[in-house]
Amino acid sequence: MLWIKAFHIFFMVCWFAGLFYLPRLFVYHAMADDRTGIERFKIMERKLYFGIATPNAILTLIFGFWLISYHLADYMQMPWMHLKLTLVALLLAYHIYLGKLLFALKADRSQHSHRFYRFINEIPVFFLIAIIILVVVQPTFHLFN
């Protein structure tokens, strides 16, 4: 089980690396004013999203659910796990939203400024902090009492 946990953490770190860097590429892309630079950013964004971020997201989920499966009934009694899984679902929605932005940039249809991309670049930090705190501290609280 420790091997599964180690791989889950490894793939999660790689996924977050992609989530941190992709919006930064969007910032530079939005600021680029030459066709060569814009085309280069499109290639980098595609490779990062489809070659690094998405495969690592999938592997993070596979290994995470594999870990949960060992003690599923116990984990489902823990409110912190419910909150963690909710945050993971929201993080997946963020990942998919980045894909939507990627396709808009690829088609030269982006309606956002570099400031917008700078803002969304900060979002994964909050997910990472919250998820780590939930897993390490495992706070006890009652969601519906």
C-alpha positions as CSV (number, residue, x, y, z in Angstrom):
1,M,0.0,0.0,0.0
2,L,2.9,2.4,0.6
3,W,4.0,1.9,-3.0
4,I,0.5,3.0,-4.1
5,K,0.6,6.0,-1.9
6,A,4.1,7.0,-3.1
7,F,3.0,6.8,-6.8
8,H,-0.2,8.7,-5.9
9,I,1.9,11.5,-4.4
10,F,4.4,11.4,-7.3
11,F,1.6,11.7,-10.0
12,M,-0.2,14.4,-7.9
13,V,3.0,16.5,-7.8
14,C,3.5,16.1,-11.6
15,W,-0.2,17.1,-12.2
16,F,0.2,20.2,-10.1
17,A,3.3,21.1,-11.9
18,G,1.3,21.2,-15.1
19,L,-1.6,23.1,-13.4
20,F,0.9,25.7,-12.1
21,Y,2.8,26.2,-15.4
22,L,0.0,26.0,-18.0
23,P,-1.7,29.3,-17.0
24,R,1.7,30.9,-16.9
25,L,2.1,29.9,-20.5
26,F,-1.3,31.4,-21.2
27,V,0.0,34.7,-19.7
28,Y,3.0,34.7,-22.0
29,H,0.8,33.6,-25.0
30,A,-1.7,36.5,-24.3
31,M,1.2,39.0,-24.2
32,A,2.9,37.7,-27.4
33,D,2.6,39.8,-30.5
34,D,4.5,37.9,-33.1
35,R,3.1,34.9,-35.0
36,T,6.2,32.7,-34.4
37,G,6.0,33.2,-30.6
38,I,2.2,32.6,-30.6
39,E,2.6,29.3,-32.5
40,R,5.4,28.2,-30.2
41,F,3.2,28.8,-27.1
42,K,0.4,26.8,-28.8
43,I,2.8,23.8,-29.1
44,M,4.1,24.2,-25.5
45,E,0.5,24.5,-24.1
46,R,-0.7,21.4,-26.0
47,K,2.2,19.3,-25.0
48,L,1.9,20.4,-21.3
49,Y,-1.8,19.8,-21.2
50,F,-2.0,16.5,-23.1
51,G,1.4,15.1,-22.4
52,I,2.0,16.0,-18.8
53,A,-1.0,17.4,-16.9
54,T,-3.8,15.2,-18.2
55,P,-1.9,11.8,-17.9
56,N,-0.7,12.7,-14.4
57,A,-4.2,13.7,-13.4
58,I,-5.6,10.4,-14.6
59,L,-2.8,8.5,-12.8
60,T,-3.3,10.5,-9.6
61,L,-7.0,9.6,-9.6
62,I,-6.3,5.9,-10.4
63,F,-3.8,5.6,-7.5
64,G,-5.9,7.7,-5.2
65,F,-9.0,5.6,-5.7
66,W,-6.9,2.5,-5.4
67,L,-5.7,3.7,-2.0
68,I,-9.3,4.5,-0.9
69,S,-10.5,1.1,-2.0
70,Y,-8.5,-0.6,0.8
71,H,-10.6,1.1,3.5
72,L,-13.5,2.5,1.6
73,A,-16.1,2.1,4.4
74,D,-13.8,3.8,6.9
75,Y,-12.9,6.7,4.7
76,M,-16.6,7.3,3.8
77,Q,-17.2,7.9,7.5
78,M,-14.6,10.7,7.7
79,P,-15.9,14.2,6.8
80,W,-12.4,15.4,5.8
81,M,-12.3,12.7,3.1
82,H,-15.7,14.0,1.7
83,L,-14.3,17.5,1.6
84,K,-11.0,16.3,0.0
85,L,-12.9,14.4,-2.7
86,T,-15.0,17.5,-3.3
87,L,-11.9,19.6,-3.7
88,V,-10.5,17.0,-6.1
89,A,-13.7,17.2,-8.2
90,L,-13.4,21.0,-8.3
91,L,-9.7,20.6,-9.2
92,L,-10.7,18.4,-12.1
93,A,-13.2,21.0,-13.2
94,Y,-10.4,23.6,-13.1
95,H,-8.2,21.2,-15.2
96,I,-11.0,20.8,-17.8
97,Y,-11.5,24.6,-17.8
98,L,-7.8,25.1,-18.6
99,G,-8.4,22.7,-21.5
100,K,-11.3,25.0,-22.7
101,L,-9.0,28.0,-22.5
102,L,-6.3,26.1,-24.3
103,F,-8.6,25.4,-27.2
104,A,-9.7,29.0,-27.4
105,L,-6.1,30.2,-27.5
106,K,-5.3,27.5,-30.1
107,A,-8.1,28.9,-32.3
108,D,-7.0,32.5,-31.7
109,R,-10.4,33.1,-30.0
110,S,-9.3,34.0,-26.5
111,Q,-11.2,36.9,-25.0
112,H,-9.0,37.2,-21.9
113,S,-6.1,39.4,-21.1
114,H,-2.8,38.3,-19.5
115,R,-4.2,39.7,-16.2
116,F,-7.0,37.1,-16.2
117,Y,-4.5,34.3,-16.8
118,R,-2.3,35.6,-14.0
119,F,-5.3,35.5,-11.7
120,I,-6.3,31.9,-12.6
121,N,-2.7,30.9,-12.2
122,E,-3.1,31.3,-8.5
123,I,-6.1,29.0,-8.1
124,P,-4.3,25.6,-7.8
125,V,-2.3,27.0,-4.8
126,F,-5.5,27.1,-2.7
127,F,-6.5,23.6,-3.8
128,L,-3.0,22.2,-2.9
129,I,-2.9,23.9,0.5
130,A,-6.5,22.7,1.4
131,I,-6.0,19.2,0.2
132,I,-2.6,18.8,2.0
133,I,-4.1,20.2,5.3
134,L,-7.1,17.8,5.1
135,V,-4.9,14.7,4.4
136,V,-2.2,15.5,7.0
137,V,-4.3,17.0,9.8
138,Q,-7.5,15.0,9.1
139,P,-9.6,17.5,11.1
140,T,-12.7,16.2,12.9
141,F,-15.8,18.2,12.3
142,H,-19.4,17.5,11.6
143,L,-20.6,18.6,8.2
144,F,-24.3,18.2,8.8
145,N,-24.8,18.6,12.6
